[in-house]
């Protein structure tokens, strides 16, 4: 099993969720976050924060856990839907998941997905 975290432009989040649902992925965590760093900021759209005296961009973080054999098609769909060709399109991380346990049923690993 793998965990996929994608940091993408907020305006792309709805389309990405729709695309994931078309792939049969419905268990997605979506959180609006603020990203900082030159690789995230589109200078035409960035803002200055009073709390953090740096530039930030509004981005969305999507998280999902999937079977290892589904990773490539999920990544290709994520990248295709999130792509604008401009700086700040985002980044995707894939990490291994050692164990999954569904609290309500006690299902473990693949059965919990």
C-alpha positions in Angstrom: 0.0 0.0 0.0 1.1 3.6 -0.7 0.1 7.0 0.6 -0.1 9.8 -2.0 0.1 13.4 -1.0 -0.4 16.0 -3.6 0.0 19.7 -3.1 -1.8 21.5 -6.0 -3.3 24.8 -6.9 -6.6 25.2 -5.0 -8.5 26.0 -8.1 -7.7 22.5 -9.4 -8.8 20.6 -6.3 -12.4 20.0 -7.4 -11.4 18.7 -10.8 -8.8 16.4 -9.2 -11.3 15.0 -6.8 -13.8 14.4 -9.7 -11.0 12.6 -11.6 -10.1 10.5 -8.6 -13.7 9.5 -8.2 -13.8 8.4 -11.9 -10.8 6.1 -11.1 -12.8 4.6 -8.2 -10.8 6.5 -5.5 -13.4 8.0 -3.1 -11.4 8.1 0.2 -9.6 11.4 -0.1 -8.6 13.9 2.5 -8.6 17.5 1.1 -7.2 20.4 3.1 -6.6 24.0 2.1 -3.1 25.0 3.2 -0.7 27.9 2.7 2.5 26.9 0.8 5.7 28.9 1.0 8.8 28.6 -1.1 10.0 29.8 -4.4 8.9 26.6 -6.1 5.3 27.1 -5.0 4.8 30.8 -5.5 3.5 32.3 -8.7 4.6 35.9 -8.2 1.5 37.3 -10.0 -0.8 35.6 -7.5 1.2 35.5 -4.3 0.4 37.6 -1.2 2.2 38.8 1.9 1.0 37.4 5.2 1.1 39.5 8.3 1.5 36.4 10.4 4.4 35.1 8.4 6.5 37.8 6.7 7.0 35.8 3.5 5.1 35.2 0.3 2.6 32.4 0.4 0.2 30.8 -2.1 -3.2 29.2 -1.5 -2.8 25.5 -2.2 -4.7 22.3 -1.5 -3.3 19.1 -0.1 -4.9 15.9 -1.2 -4.0 12.7 0.7 -5.1 9.1 -0.2 -4.0 5.6 0.5 -4.2 3.0 -2.3 -3.0 -0.3 -3.4 0.5 -0.3 -4.8 -0.7 -1.4 -8.2 -3.0 1.6 -8.5 -0.2 4.2 -7.9 0.9 4.8 -11.5 -2.6 5.5 -12.9 -3.4 7.8 -9.9 -0.2 9.7 -10.4 -0.7 10.2 -14.1 -4.3 11.4 -13.6 -3.2 13.8 -10.8 -0.4 15.2 -12.9 -2.6 15.6 -16.0 -5.5 17.3 -14.2 -3.3 19.5 -12.0 -1.1 20.7 -14.9 -1.1 24.3 -16.1 2.5 24.5 -17.2 3.2 27.4 -14.9 5.4 27.7 -11.8 3.4 26.5 -8.8 1.5 23.6 -10.3 2.5 21.6 -7.3 4.3 18.4 -6.2 3.3 14.8 -5.4 4.9 12.6 -2.8 4.4 8.8 -2.6 5.4 6.9 0.6 4.9 3.3 1.8 2.1 2.5 4.2 3.0 -0.3 6.6 -0.5 -1.0 8.1 -4.1 0.2 7.7 -6.8 -0.6 10.2 -10.4 0.5 9.8 -11.6 1.5 13.3 -15.2 0.6 13.0 -14.9 -2.9 11.4 -11.4 -3.9 12.4 -10.6 -4.6 8.7 -6.8 -4.6 8.1 -4.7 -3.5 5.1 -6.2 -4.0 1.6 -9.6 -5.0 3.2 -9.6 -1.7 5.0 -9.3 0.3 1.8 
